[in-house]
Amino acid sequence: MSNSGRLTTHVLDTALGMPAKGLKIDLFLIEGDGRRLIKTVATNSDGRVDGPMLEGDAFAAGTYELLFHAGDYLRATGASLPDPAFLDLIPLRFGIADAASHYHVPLLLSAFSYSTYRGS
């Protein structure tokens, strides 16, 4: 039986007031004390990923991690960053309990802060 749920994300650069284009994101499945890379993507010109990160039979209950490569993105925008950057890699670990639901996990980003939430 196929699941109807899916995982999506997008990134907004709150310092520039626009979508974060070209930000690399890794998706991992957490397995015990380790993690397994499922997918690597980059955001499009709208700060979104082209299609769900997970869907169908691949979308299952469990613990996952999105790893946002914020430092590389911020340097590419010309942001003035200290060395080392305050934010470089941003891991967001979250649980999927209902494989029939839509989980949207966005990131709001600047060089010195970020926030996230479960969106729709």
N, C-alpha and C positions, 0 to 999 in steps of 0.2 A: 504494500500500500504506500503510495507516494505522499509525502508531507506537503502541505500547502504553504508552510511558513517560509520565511526568507530573512536574510541578514543584509542590511544595507548601511552605508555610511556616507558622510560628506564632511568637508572641512572648510571652515570659514576663517579667513585671516581678519581678525577683529582690529588689528592695528592699521591695516590698509582699507578696511571696510569693503572687502571683496572676497570672492571664492579663492581658495588656495589651489591654484593650478599646478599640476606636476608633482604633487607630494606623494612620495612612495609610502605604501602601507603593506605590512605583512600580516597575514592572518594565521594564527596558530591554534591548534587543539591542545588543551592541557591534558596530559596523561600522567597521572601520579605526580611525581616530582619533576617530570620533564614536559617538554612541549614538542609538537610536531608541526612543521610548516605545512600549511594547506595551500596557500595562494599568496602571490605578491602582485600588487596592482599599483597604479598611479592615478591620481585624480585628474579629471578632464578640465576643460576651461570653465565649467560651472562648479568646480570643487567637488564633484561627485565621481563615483566609480561607475564605469559603464556596465550596468547590470548588477545584480545581487552578488555579494561576496560568497554567500551560500544559499542554496535553494534545493527543492526537490528532495531526493533521497539523501543527499549530502548534508542536508540541514537536520541536525539531530540534537536532542537535549545533551547538555554537557557544559563544560567550562572552556571558554575561549579567550584569546588575547589578540587585540589589534595593536600592532606596533607601528606608530606613526613616526616617520623619519623627519621630524620637525626641523632639526638643525640644518640639514642639507637644503630643505625648502627655504628656510629663513635666509641662509647665506645666498642662495640663488636670487632672492628678491632684493639683495643689497642691504638688508637689515644690519645695523651696527650691533655686533654681538661681542661679548667678552670672550676671552680664550682661557678656559673652555667655556662654551656656551652654557647659559643657565639651563635651557631646555634643548636637548639634543634628540634623544629617543624617548618617546612618550608611550609607555605600555598601558593599555586599558584592558584589565581582566574583568570578565563579566560572565554571568551564567545564563544559559538558555534553558528554561524549564518547560516551555510549551512549544513543541516543534510544529504546531499548527498556526503560530502567531508570527507577525512581522516584528522583528527587532531592528530598530534603526538606532545606530550608535554614532552620533555626530561628534565632531571636535571643533570647538571654538578656540582659536589659537592666536597668541601674540608672542613676542620674544621672551616675555617674562611671566606669562600666565596661560592657563588653558582651563576649559571646563567642558563637561560632557553631560549627557542626559539620555534617557531612553525616549526617543522621539517616535513619531508615527509615519 
